[in-house]
């Protein structure tokens, strides 16, 4: 179901269908959904990119006025809503040629205003979503004004109200983006793996517990030696090493990704990015502290470090970034 939803949402957002070829290898028509779609569900689609194509609105029971809903259902059964839509289409028909030129300009104007005012900064697609919704609402209000259903003052007040509420909704979209940010999710899974005993970070010098807060790095102590000091034991797999001098963590990339992916599966979820894409995104965010240049000039994100007397390639992050609470 997630895959089906993703295909519909992505094709609608991209305004492009799935490319196909016939037996003669000629490109076939790729139809796609051209409507502005309303989707209801009990969960969100997976992935930050997919959510960027949506305006997400969460509704509770208290948000639905059942009395008003009942009246609207009665009106719909009587055919009055269909009658309004039919009248709107008849009003649009003689104006379509002009609207093909004017409407994109209106959308561009609202989009530029959204970018300028900064309330739709959660994703590059957010200003376009806002602009299309407001421009469509403005056109429908023009129809209601021309037909005498609303006065000019009522139309302007309604449009202003729509803009205000859409701006508030788009301001909240950043929270949904952060929840689906795979970089943040990867770091959260690493922290959870330390807390749950599925992985640990060792001292780079002696492979023992880090000198600073061992319990935060996946080490547990239930024994005390003769001197009264706690004896720490590691939990789970070793996925990296702690450098106390610089407060750095040197991650073994394959082991760290495997642990995060496994923990996600245990939670009934999946990690959507490949390791290479995840490391690139972390580098784009400036989270990787040290890189090496390849011969072609691109950065190598795994650098050589000496660990326990042996050279290994590791990815270097700040200890403060992933230290478990």
Phi and psi in degrees as GROMACS dihedral restraints (atoms count N, CA, C in turn):
[ dihedral_restraints ]
;  ai    aj    ak    al  type     phi  dphi    fc
    3     4     5     6     1   -61.5    20    10
    4     5     6     7     1   -41.2    20    10
    6     7     8     9     1   -65.6    20    10
    7     8     9    10     1   -40.3    20    10
    9    10    11    12     1   -66.0    20    10
   10    11    12    13     1   -42.9    20    10
   12    13    14    15     1   -62.7    20    10
   13    14    15    16     1   -41.4    20    10
   15    16    17    18     1   -61.4    20    10
   16    17    18    19     1   -42.9    20    10
   18    19    20    21     1   -63.2    20    10
   19    20    21    22     1   -44.1    20    10
   21    22    23    24     1   -64.2    20    10
   22    23    24    25     1   -47.2    20    10
   24    25    26    27     1   -65.5    20    10
   25    26    27    28     1   -44.2    20    10
   27    28    29    30     1   -66.8    20    10
   28    29    30    31     1   -42.8    20    10
   30    31    32    33     1   -64.5    20    10
   31    32    33    34     1   -39.4    20    10
   33    34    35    36     1   -67.6    20    10
   34    35    36    37     1   -44.4    20    10
   36    37    38    39     1   -66.8    20    10
   37    38    39    40     1   -37.3    20    10
   39    40    41    42     1   -84.7    20    10
   40    41    42    43     1   -10.9    20    10
   42    43    44    45     1    52.6    20    10
   43    44    45    46     1    46.4    20    10
   45    46    47    48     1  -153.0    20    10
   46    47    48    49     1   137.8    20    10
   48    49    50    51     1   -90.7    20    10
   49    50    51    52     1  -178.9    20    10
   51    52    53    54     1   -81.2    20    10
   52    53    54    55     1   119.4    20    10
   54    55    56    57     1   -66.4    20    10
   55    56    57    58     1   135.7    20    10
   57    58    59    60     1  -139.0    20    10
   58    59    60    61     1   159.6    20    10
   60    61    62    63     1  -129.0    20    10
   61    62    63    64     1   148.0    20    10
   63    64    65    66     1   -81.5    20    10
   64    65    66    67     1  -176.9    20    10
   66    67    68    69     1   -64.2    20    10
   67    68    69    70     1   -22.7    20    10
   69    70    71    72     1   -89.8    20    10
   70    71    72    73     1     8.9    20    10
   72    73    74    75     1    67.0    20    10
   73    74    75    76     1    16.3    20    10
   75    76    77    78     1   -86.5    20    10
   76    77    78    79     1   141.2    20    10
   78    79    80    81     1   -63.4    20    10
   79    80    81    82     1   134.1    20    10
   81    82    83    84     1   -99.5    20    10
   82    83    84    85     1   158.6    20    10
   84    85    86    87     1   -60.6    20    10
   85    86    87    88     1   138.1    20    10
   87    88    89    90     1  -114.3    20    10
   88    89    90    91     1    84.3    20    10
   90    91    92    93     1   -66.6    20    10
   91    92    93    94     1   150.2    20    10
   93    94    95    96     1  -146.3    20    10
   94    95    96    97     1   161.8    20    10
   96    97    98    99     1   -71.5    20    10
   97    98    99   100     1   121.5    20    10
   99   100   101   102     1  -100.7    20    10
  100   101   102   103     1     1.6    20    10
  102   103   104   105     1   -86.5    20    10
  103   104   105   106     1   164.3    20    10
  105   106   107   108     1   -88.2    20    10
  106   107   108   109     1   112.9    20    10
  108   109   110   111     1   -96.8    20    10
  109   110   111   112     1   137.8    20    10
  111   112   113   114     1  -106.3    20    10
  112   113   114   115     1   122.6    20    10
  114   115   116   117     1  -119.0    20    10
  115   116   117   118     1   129.0    20    10
  117   118   119   120     1  -111.1    20    10
  118   119   120   121     1   149.0    20    10
  120   121   122   123     1  -174.6    20    10
  121   122   123   124     1   172.7    20    10
  123   124   125   126     1  -101.7    20    10
  124   125   126   127     1    -1.2    20    10
  126   127   128   129     1  -146.5    20    10
  127   128   129   130     1   161.5    20    10
  129   130   131   132     1   -91.4    20    10
  130   131   132   133     1   150.3    20    10
  132   133   134   135     1   -60.0    20    10
  133   134   135   136     1   159.2    20    10
  135   136   137   138     1   -91.6    20    10
  136   137   138   139     1   138.7    20    10
  138   139   140   141     1   107.5    20    10
  139   140   141   142     1   135.4    20    10
  141   142   143   144     1   -64.7    20    10
  142   143   144   145     1   -39.9    20    10
  144   145   146   147     1   -63.4    20    10
  145   146   147   148     1   -40.4    20    10
  147   148   149   150     1   -67.8    20    10
  148   149   150   151     1   -40.8    20    10
  150   151   152   153     1   -65.4    20    10
  151   152   153   154     1   -25.6    20    10
  153   154   155   156     1   -65.9    20    10
  154   155   156   157     1   -17.0    20    10
  156   157   158   159     1   -92.4    20    10
  157   158   159   160     1     4.6    20    10
  159   160   161   162     1  -124.1    20    10
  160   161   162   163     1   154.9    20    10
  162   163   164   165     1  -106.8    20    10
  163   164   165   166     1   113.0    20    10
  165   166   167   168     1   -96.6    20    10
  166   167   168   169     1   128.1    20    10
  168   169   170   171     1  -128.5    20    10
  169   170   171   172     1   121.1    20    10
  171   172   173   174     1   -95.1    20    10
  172   173   174   175     1   131.4    20    10
  174   175   176   177     1  -116.6    20    10
  175   176   177   178     1   140.5    20    10
  177   178   179   180     1  -111.2    20    10
  178   179   180   181     1   172.7    20    10
  180   181   182   183     1   -58.5    20    10
  181   182   183   184     1   -36.0    20    10
  183   184   185   186     1   -69.5    20    10
  184   185   186   187     1   -17.4    20    10
  186   187   188   189     1   -78.7    20    10
  187   188   189   190     1   -13.9    20    10
  189   190   191   192     1  -104.9    20    10
  190   191   192   193     1   118.1    20    10
  192   193   194   195     1   -84.8    20    10
  193   194   195   196     1   104.1    20    10
  195   196   197   198     1   -64.6    20    10
  196   197   198   199     1   -31.9    20    10
  198   199   200   201     1   -65.6    20    10
  199   200   201   202     1   -45.4    20    10
  201   202   203   204     1   -65.5    20    10
  202   203   204   205     1   -40.1    20    10
  204   205   206   207     1   -60.6    20    10
  205   206   207   208     1   -41.9    20    10
  207   208   209   210     1   -61.8    20    10
  208   209   210   211     1   -42.9    20    10
  210   211   212   213     1   -62.8    20    10
  211   212   213   214     1   -42.2    20    10
  213   214   215   216     1   -65.9    20    10
  214   215   216   217     1   -36.7    20    10
  216   217   218   219     1   -65.0    20    10
  217   218   219   220     1   -39.6    20    10
  219   220   221   222     1   -65.0    20    10
  220   221   222   223     1   -41.7    20    10
  222   223   224   225     1   -63.0    20    10
  223   224   225   226     1   -40.4    20    10
  225   226   227   228     1   -65.1    20    10
  226   227   228   229     1   -42.1    20    10
  228   229   230   231     1   -63.9    20    10
  229   230   231   232     1   -30.5    20    10
  231   232   233   234     1   -78.0    20    10
  232   233   234   235     1    -6.4    20    10
  234   235   236   237     1    85.4    20    10
  235   236   237   238     1     8.8    20    10
  237   238   239   240     1   -72.9    20    10
  238   239   240   241     1   -36.7    20    10
  240   241   242   243     1   -66.3    20    10
  241   242   243   244     1   -39.9    20    10
  243   244   245   246     1   -63.7    20    10
  244   245   246   247     1   -34.6    20    10
  246   247   248   249     1   -66.2    20    10
  247   248   249   250     1   -40.2    20    10
  249   250   251   252     1   -62.9    20    10
  250   251   252   253     1   -43.1    20    10
  252   253   254   255     1   -63.7    20    10
  253   254   255   256     1   -40.6    20    10
  255   256   257   258     1   -62.5    20    10
  256   257   258   259     1   -42.5    20    10
  258   259   260   261     1   -64.9    20    10
  259   260   261   262     1   -37.6    20    10
  261   262   263   264     1   -64.1    20    10
  262   263   264   265     1   -42.9    20    10
  264   265   266   267     1   -64.7    20    10
  265   266   267   268     1   -39.0    20    10
  267   268   269   270     1   -65.9    20    10
  268   269   270   271     1   -35.0    20    10
  270   271   272   273     1   -69.6    20    10
  271   272   273   274     1   -36.3    20    10
  273   274   275   276     1   -71.3    20    10
  274   275   276   277     1   -37.6    20    10
  276   277   278   279     1   -49.5    20    10
  277   278   279   280     1   -52.7    20    10
  279   280   281   282     1   -72.2    20    10
  280   281   282   283     1    -8.7    20    10
  282   283   284   285     1  -102.8    20    10
  283   284   285   286     1    -1.9    20    10
  285   286   287   288     1   -61.3    20    10
  286   287   288   289     1   -42.4    20    10
  288   289   290   291     1   -60.0    20    10
  289   290   291   292     1   -43.1    20    10
  291   292   293   294     1   -70.0    20    10
  292   293   294   295     1   -36.9    20    10
  294   295   296   297     1   -66.6    20    10
  295   296   297   298     1   -30.8    20    10
  297   298   299   300     1   -60.3    20    10
  298   299   300   301     1   -27.2    20    10
  300   301   302   303     1   -93.3    20    10
  301   302   303   304     1   -40.5    20    10
  303   304   305   306     1   -82.3    20    10
  304   305   306   307     1   -38.0    20    10
  306   307   308   309     1   -62.4    20    10
  307   308   309   310     1   -45.2    20    10
  309   310   311   312     1   -58.2    20    10
  310   311   312   313     1   -33.6    20    10
  312   313   314   315     1   -68.3    20    10
  313   314   315   316     1   -38.0    20    10
  315   316   317   318     1   -64.4    20    10
  316   317   318   319     1   -43.8    20    10
  318   319   320   321     1   -60.7    20    10
  319   320   321   322     1   -44.3    20    10
  321   322   323   324     1   -61.6    20    10
  322   323   324   325     1   -37.8    20    10
  324   325   326   327     1   -65.3    20    10
  325   326   327   328     1   -45.8    20    10
  327   328   329   330     1   -66.9    20    10
  328   329   330   331     1   -36.6    20    10
  330   331   332   333     1   -64.9    20    10
  331   332   333   334     1   -43.9    20    10
  333   334   335   336     1   -63.3    20    10
  334   335   336   337     1   -36.8    20    10
  336   337   338   339     1   -65.8    20    10
  337   338   339   340     1   -39.1    20    10
  339   340   341   342     1   -65.3    20    10
  340   341   342   343     1   -41.3    20    10
  342   343   344   345     1   -65.9    20    10
  343   344   345   346     1   -41.9    20    10
  345   346   347   348     1   -64.6    20    10
  346   347   348   349     1   -42.8    20    10
  348   349   350   351     1   -81.1    20    10
  349   350   351   352     1   -16.7    20    10
  351   352   353   354     1    77.7    20    10
  352   353   354   355     1     9.8    20    10
  354   355   356   357     1   -83.4    20    10
  355   356   357   358     1    -8.8    20    10
  357   358   359   360     1  -116.8    20    10
  358   359   360   361     1    46.5    20    10
  360   361   362   363     1   -93.6    20    10
  361   362   363   364     1     4.9    20    10
  363   364   365   366     1   -67.6    20    10
  364   365   366   367     1   -28.8    20    10
  366   367   368   369     1  -159.2    20    10
  367   368   369   370     1   147.8    20    10
  369   370   371   372     1   -58.1    20    10
  370   371   372   373     1   -23.5    20    10
  372   373   374   375     1   -84.3    20    10
  373   374   375   376     1   -15.3    20    10
  375   376   377   378     1   -59.4    20    10
  376   377   378   379     1   -43.8    20    10
  378   379   380   381     1   -60.4    20    10
  379   380   381   382     1   -34.6    20    10
  381   382   383   384     1   -67.7    20    10
  382   383   384   385     1   -40.1    20    10
  384   385   386   387     1   -62.4    20    10
  385   386   387   388     1   -47.0    20    10
  387   388   389   390     1   -60.0    20    10
  388   389   390   391     1   -45.6    20    10
  390   391   392   393     1   -62.6    20    10
  391   392   393   394     1   -43.5    20    10
  393   394   395   396     1   -65.8    20    10
  394   395   396   397     1   -40.2    20    10
  396   397   398   399     1   -65.4    20    10
  397   398   399   400     1   -45.2    20    10
  399   400   401   402     1   -69.9    20    10
  400   401   402   403     1   -41.2    20    10
  402   403   404   405     1   -64.1    20    10
  403   404   405   406     1   -39.9    20    10
  405   406   407   408     1   -65.8    20    10
  406   407   408   409     1   -40.7    20    10
  408   409   410   411     1   -64.4    20    10
  409   410   411   412     1   -41.0    20    10
  411   412   413   414     1   -61.1    20    10
  412   413   414   415     1   -41.0    20    10
  414   415   416   417     1   -65.6    20    10
  415   416   417   418     1   -41.9    20    10
  417   418   419   420     1   -67.0    20    10
  418   419   420   421     1   -36.2    20    10
  420   421   422   423     1   -67.6    20    10
  421   422   423   424     1   -33.4    20    10
  423   424   425   426     1   -60.8    20    10
  424   425   426   427     1   -40.8    20    10
  426   427   428   429     1   -62.5    20    10
  427   428   429   430     1   -45.8    20    10
  429   430   431   432     1   -64.2    20    10
  430   431   432   433     1   -34.5    20    10
  432   433   434   435     1   -70.3    20    10
  433   434   435   436     1   -44.1    20    10
  435   436   437   438     1   -62.7    20    10
  436   437   438   439     1   -33.3    20    10
  438   439   440   441     1   -89.1    20    10
  439   440   441   442     1     0.2    20    10
  441   442   443   444     1    83.6    20    10
  442   443   444   445     1     6.8    20    10
  444   445   446   447     1   -73.2    20    10
  445   446   447   448     1   -28.9    20    10
  447   448   449   450     1  -132.9    20    10
  448   449   450   451     1   151.2    20    10
  450   451   452   453     1   -83.4    20    10
  451   452   453   454     1   167.6    20    10
  453   454   455   456     1   -61.3    20    10
  454   455   456   457     1   -38.3    20    10
  456   457   458   459     1   -66.2    20    10
  457   458   459   460     1   -42.0    20    10
  459   460   461   462     1   -64.9    20    10
  460   461   462   463     1   -39.0    20    10
  462   463   464   465     1   -64.1    20    10
  463   464   465   466     1   -45.7    20    10
  465   466   467   468     1   -64.0    20    10
  466   467   468   469     1   -41.7    20    10
  468   469   470   471     1   -65.2    20    10
  469   470   471   472     1   -39.0    20    10
  471   472   473   474     1   -66.4    20    10
  472   473   474   475     1   -43.5    20    10
  474   475   476   477     1   -63.1    20    10
  475   476   477   478     1   -41.5    20    10
  477   478   479   480     1   -62.0    20    10
  478   479   480   481     1   -39.6    20    10
  480   481   482   483     1   -65.0    20    10
  481   482   483   484     1   -42.0    20    10
  483   484   485   486     1   -62.3    20    10
  484   485   486   487     1   -46.7    20    10
  486   487   488   489     1   -59.9    20    10
  487   488   489   490     1   -43.9    20    10
  489   490   491   492     1   -61.5    20    10
  490   491   492   493     1   -46.3    20    10
  492   493   494   495     1   -71.1    20    10
  493   494   495   496     1   -36.1    20    10
  495   496   497   498     1   -66.6    20    10
  496   497   498   499     1   -38.8    20    10
  498   499   500   501     1   -62.3    20    10
  499   500   501   502     1   -40.7    20    10
  501   502   503   504     1   -64.5    20    10
  502   503   504   505     1   -41.3    20    10
  504   505   506   507     1   -65.5    20    10
  505   506   507   508     1   -40.8    20    10
  507   508   509   510     1   -70.9    20    10
  508   509   510   511     1   -30.3    20    10
  510   511   512   513     1   -62.8    20    10
  511   512   513   514     1   -31.8    20    10
  513   514   515   516     1   -81.8    20    10
  514   515   516   517     1    -9.2    20    10
  516   517   518   519     1   -66.6    20    10
  517   518   519   520     1   -24.3    20    10
  519   520   521   522     1   -59.1    20    10
  520   521   522   523     1   -32.8    20    10
  522   523   524   525     1   -64.3    20    10
  523   524   525   526     1   -39.9    20    10
  525   526   527   528     1   -67.5    20    10
  526   527   528   529     1   -37.6    20    10
  528   529   530   531     1   -64.0    20    10
  529   530   531   532     1   -42.2    20    10
  531   532   533   534     1   -65.1    20    10
  532   533   534   535     1   -37.0    20    10
  534   535   536   537     1   -63.8    20    10
  535   536   537   538     1   -31.5    20    10
  537   538   539   540     1  -101.0    20    10
  538   539   540   541     1     7.6    20    10
  540   541   542   543     1   -69.8    20    10
  541   542   543   544     1   113.7    20    10
  543   544   545   546     1   -66.9    20    10
  544   545   546   547     1   -27.0    20    10
  546   547   548   549     1   -66.9    20    10
  547   548   549   550     1   -48.3    20    10
  549   550   551   552     1   -63.8    20    10
  550   551   552   553     1   -37.1    20    10
  552   553   554   555     1   -66.4    20    10
  553   554   555   556     1   -39.3    20    10
  555   556   557   558     1   -61.8    20    10
  556   557   558   559     1   -44.8    20    10
  558   559   560   561     1   -65.0    20    10
  559   560   561   562     1   -38.9    20    10
  561   562   563   564     1   -63.6    20    10
  562   563   564   565     1   -40.1    20    10
  564   565   566   567     1   -66.1    20    10
  565   566   567   568     1   -36.9    20    10
  567   568   569   570     1   -63.2    20    10
  568   569   570   571     1   -46.2    20    10
  570   571   572   573     1   -60.4    20    10
  571   572   573   574     1   -42.3    20    10
  573   574   575   576     1   -65.1    20    10
  574   575   576   577     1   -33.7    20    10
  576   577   578   579     1   -66.5    20    10
  577   578   579   580     1   -34.6    20    10
  579   580   581   582     1   -69.1    20    10
  580   581   582   583     1   -43.8    20    10
  582   583   584   585     1   -68.2    20    10
  583   584   585   586     1   -34.8    20    10
  585   586   587   588     1   -89.1    20    10
  586   587   588   589     1    -4.9    20    10
  588   589   590   591     1    82.7    20    10
  589   590   591   592     1    23.8    20    10
  591   592   593   594     1   -95.1    20    10
  592   593   594   595     1    -9.5    20    10
  594   595   596   597     1  -163.3    20    10
  595   596   597   598     1   164.4    20    10
  597   598   599   600     1  -148.7    20    10
  598   599   600   601     1   160.7    20    10
  600   601   602   603     1  -111.4    20    10
  601   602   603   604     1   132.3    20    10
  603   604   605   606     1  -106.4    20    10
  604   605   606   607     1   159.4    20    10
  606   607   608   609     1   -66.4    20    10
  607   608   609   610     1   135.3    20    10
  609   610   611   612     1   -70.5    20    10
  610   611   612   613     1   -19.9    20    10
  612   613   614   615     1   -87.3    20    10
  613   614   615   616     1   -45.4    20    10
  615   616   617   618     1  -123.1    20    10
  616   617   618   619     1     4.4    20    10
  618   619   620   621     1    64.2    20    10
  619   620   621   622     1    12.9    20    10
  621   622   623   624     1   -92.7    20    10
  622   623   624   625     1  -165.8    20    10
  624   625   626   627     1   -69.0    20    10
  625   626   627   628     1   143.5    20    10
  627   628   629   630     1   -58.7    20    10
  628   629   630   631     1   145.7    20    10
  630   631   632   633     1   -67.3    20    10
  631   632   633   634     1   -22.0    20    10
  633   634   635   636     1  -108.2    20    10
  634   635   636   637     1   116.9    20    10
  636   637   638   639     1    48.5    20    10
  637   638   639   640     1    65.5    20    10
  639   640   641   642     1   -56.3    20    10
  640   641   642   643     1   -34.5    20    10
  642   643   644   645     1   -63.5    20    10
  643   644   645   646     1   -24.7    20    10
  645   646   647   648     1   -77.9    20    10
  646   647   648   649     1    -9.2    20    10
  648   649   650   651     1  -116.3    20    10
  649   650   651   652     1    23.5    20    10
  651   652   653   654     1    89.2    20    10
  652   653   654   655     1    20.5    20    10
  654   655   656   657     1  -108.6    20    10
  655   656   657   658     1   142.9    20    10
  657   658   659   660     1  -125.1    20    10
  658   659   660   661     1   148.5    20    10
  660   661   662   663     1  -132.6    20    10
  661   662   663   664     1   119.1    20    10
  663   664   665   666     1  -128.7    20    10
  664   665   666   667     1    12.1    20    10
  666   667   668   669     1  -131.2    20    10
  667   668   669   670     1   144.2    20    10
  669   670   671   672     1  -122.6    20    10
  670   671   672   673     1   133.5    20    10
  672   673   674   675     1   -80.5    20    10
  673   674   675   676     1  -176.5    20    10
  675   676   677   678     1   -61.9    20    10
  676   677   678   679     1   -29.7    20    10
  678   679   680   681     1   -84.4    20    10
  679   680   681   682     1    -1.4    20    10
  681   682   683   684     1    88.6    20    10
  682   683   684   685     1     6.1    20    10
  684   685   686   687     1   -87.6    20    10
  685   686   687   688     1   147.3    20    10
  687   688   689   690     1   -73.8    20    10
  688   689   690   691     1   141.8    20    10
  690   691   692   693     1  -104.5    20    10
  691   692   693   694     1   115.7    20    10
  693   694   695   696     1   -94.5    20    10
  694   695   696   697     1   140.8    20    10
  696   697   698   699     1  -122.6    20    10
  697   698   699   700     1   141.9    20    10
  699   700   701   702     1   -76.4    20    10
  700   701   702   703     1   154.4    20    10
  702   703   704   705     1  -119.8    20    10
  703   704   705   706     1   142.2    20    10
  705   706   707   708     1    66.1    20    10
  706   707   708   709     1  -163.9    20    10
  708   709   710   711     1   -81.6    20    10
  709   710   711   712     1   151.9    20    10
  711   712   713   714     1   -82.8    20    10
  712   713   714   715     1   120.4    20    10
  714   715   716   717     1  -114.0    20    10
  715   716   717   718     1     4.8    20    10
  717   718   719   720     1   173.8    20    10
  718   719   720   721     1  -176.2    20    10
  720   721   722   723     1  -135.5    20    10
  721   722   723   724     1   148.9    20    10
  723   724   725   726     1  -102.2    20    10
  724   725   726   727     1   129.6    20    10
  726   727   728   729     1  -109.3    20    10
  727   728   729   730     1   101.7    20    10
  729   730   731   732     1   -68.1    20    10
  730   731   732   733     1   -33.6    20    10
  732   733   734   735     1   -61.3    20    10
  733   734   735   736     1   -40.9    20    10
  735   736   737   738     1  -106.7    20    10
  736   737   738   739     1     1.0    20    10
  738   739   740   741     1    54.2    20    10
  739   740   741   742     1    52.4    20    10
  741   742   743   744     1  -120.2    20    10
  742   743   744   745     1   154.7    20    10
  744   745   746   747     1  -116.9    20    10
  745   746   747   748     1   128.8    20    10
  747   748   749   750     1  -104.5    20    10
  748   749   750   751     1   102.4    20    10
  750   751   752   753     1   -85.2    20    10
  751   752   753   754     1   138.0    20    10
  753   754   755   756     1   -84.8    20    10
  754   755   756   757     1   109.1    20    10
  756   757   758   759     1   -57.8    20    10
  757   758   759   760     1   -48.6    20    10
  759   760   761   762     1   -63.7    20    10
  760   761   762   763     1   -42.9    20    10
  762   763   764   765     1   -66.6    20    10
  763   764   765   766     1   -42.6    20    10
  765   766   767   768     1   -64.4    20    10
  766   767   768   769     1   -43.1    20    10
  768   769   770   771     1   -66.2    20    10
  769   770   771   772     1   -41.0    20    10
  771   772   773   774     1   -61.5    20    10
  772   773   774   775     1   -42.2    20    10
  774   775   776   777     1   -64.9    20    10
  775   776   777   778     1   -43.9    20    10
  777   778   779   780     1   -63.9    20    10
  778   779   780   781     1   -42.0    20    10
  780   781   782   783     1   -65.3    20    10
  781   782   783   784     1   -41.5    20    10
  783   784   785   786     1   -65.5    20    10
  784   785   786   787     1   -41.0    20    10
  786   787   788   789     1   -66.1    20    10
  787   788   789   790     1   -37.5    20    10
  789   790   791   792     1   -61.8    20    10
  790   791   792   793     1   -42.0    20    10
  792   793   794   795     1   -64.5    20    10
  793   794   795   796     1   -37.9    20    10
  795   796   797   798     1   -63.8    20    10
  796   797   798   799     1   -26.4    20    10
  798   799   800   801     1   -87.4    20    10
  799   800   801   802     1     5.1    20    10
  801   802   803   804     1    77.4    20    10
  802   803   804   805     1    23.9    20    10
  804   805   806   807     1  -127.3    20    10
  805   806   807   808     1  -174.8    20    10
  807   808   809   810     1  -139.8    20    10
  808   809   810   811     1   150.8    20    10
  810   811   812   813     1   -94.8    20    10
  811   812   813   814     1   119.2    20    10
  813   814   815   816     1   -85.1    20    10
  814   815   816   817     1   -20.2    20    10
  816   817   818   819     1   -93.4    20    10
  817   818   819   820     1   148.6    20    10
  819   820   821   822     1   -76.2    20    10
  820   821   822   823     1   159.4    20    10
  822   823   824   825     1   -55.7    20    10
  823   824   825   826     1   -44.3    20    10
  825   826   827   828     1   -61.5    20    10
  826   827   828   829     1   -42.5    20    10
  828   829   830   831     1   -66.0    20    10
  829   830   831   832     1   -38.4    20    10
  831   832   833   834     1   -63.3    20    10
  832   833   834   835     1   -45.4    20    10
  834   835   836   837     1   -64.4    20    10
  835   836   837   838     1   -39.0    20    10
  837   838   839   840     1   -61.9    20    10
  838   839   840   841     1   -43.7    20    10
  840   841   842   843     1   -65.0    20    10
  841   842   843   844     1   -37.7    20    10
  843   844   845   846     1   -64.7    20    10
  844   845   846   847     1   -37.9    20    10
  846   847   848   849     1   -68.0    20    10
  847   848   849   850     1   -38.6    20    10
  849   850   851   852     1   -62.5    20    10
  850   851   852   853     1   -32.7    20    10
  852   853   854   855     1   -80.8    20    10
  853   854   855   856     1    -3.2    20    10
  855   856   857   858     1    76.3    20    10
  856   857   858   859     1    23.2    20    10
  858   859   860   861     1   -86.8    20    10
  859   860   861   862     1   -22.4    20    10
  861   862   863   864     1   -87.7    20    10
  862   863   864   865     1   122.0    20    10
  864   865   866   867     1   -82.5    20    10
  865   866   867   868     1   -23.2    20    10
  867   868   869   870     1  -145.2    20    10
  868   869   870   871     1   135.7    20    10
  870   871   872   873     1  -135.1    20    10
  871   872   873   874     1   167.5    20    10
  873   874   875   876     1  -123.4    20    10
  874   875   876   877     1   146.2    20    10
  876   877   878   879     1   -86.4    20    10
  877   878   879   880     1   131.3    20    10
  879   880   881   882     1   -79.1    20    10
  880   881   882   883     1   174.7    20    10
  882   883   884   885     1   -63.5    20    10
  883   884   885   886     1   -32.1    20    10
  885   886   887   888     1   -85.2    20    10
  886   887   888   889     1     3.0    20    10
  888   889   890   891     1    94.4    20    10
  889   890   891   892     1   -12.1    20    10
  891   892   893   894     1   -77.0    20    10
  892   893   894   895     1   151.4    20    10
  894   895   896   897     1   -79.1    20    10
  895   896   897   898     1   138.7    20    10
  897   898   899   900     1   -94.9    20    10
  898   899   900   901     1   121.1    20    10
  900   901   902   903     1   -83.2    20    10
  901   902   903   904     1   -19.3    20    10
  903   904   905   906     1   -99.0    20    10
  904   905   906   907     1   118.9    20    10
  906   907   908   909     1  -111.4    20    10
  907   908   909   910     1   159.4    20    10
  909   910   911   912     1   -81.7    20    10
  910   911   912   913     1   133.5    20    10
  912   913   914   915     1  -141.4    20    10
  913   914   915   916     1   154.0    20    10
  915   916   917   918     1   -90.9    20    10
  916   917   918   919     1   121.7    20    10
  918   919   920   921     1  -129.9    20    10
  919   920   921   922     1   115.3    20    10
  921   922   923   924     1    59.7    20    10
  922   923   924   925     1    32.4    20    10
  924   925   926   927     1    84.8    20    10
  925   926   927   928     1     1.2    20    10
  927   928   929   930     1  -122.3    20    10
  928   929   930   931     1   149.8    20    10
  930   931   932   933     1   -87.2    20    10
  931   932   933   934     1   129.5    20    10
  933   934   935   936     1  -135.2    20    10
  934   935   936   937     1   154.9    20    10
  936   937   938   939     1   -94.8    20    10
  937   938   939   940     1   125.4    20    10
  939   940   941   942     1  -137.2    20    10
  940   941   942   943     1   162.1    20    10
  942   943   944   945     1  -105.9    20    10
  943   944   945   946     1   127.8    20    10
  945   946   947   948     1  -101.0    20    10
  946   947   948   949     1   123.5    20    10
  948   949   950   951     1  -126.0    20    10
  949   950   951   952     1   161.7    20    10
  951   952   953   954     1   -70.7    20    10
  952   953   954   955     1   137.2    20    10
  954   955   956   957     1   -63.3    20    10
  955   956   957   958     1   -34.8    20    10
  957   958   959   960     1   -64.0    20    10
  958   959   960   961     1   -24.1    20    10
  960   961   962   963     1   -70.5    20    10
  961   962   963   964     1   -37.9    20    10
  963   964   965   966     1  -121.9    20    10
  964   965   966   967     1     6.3    20    10
  966   967   968   969     1   -64.5    20    10
  967   968   969   970     1   129.2    20    10
  969   970   971   972     1   -70.6    20    10
  970   971   972   973     1   141.2    20    10
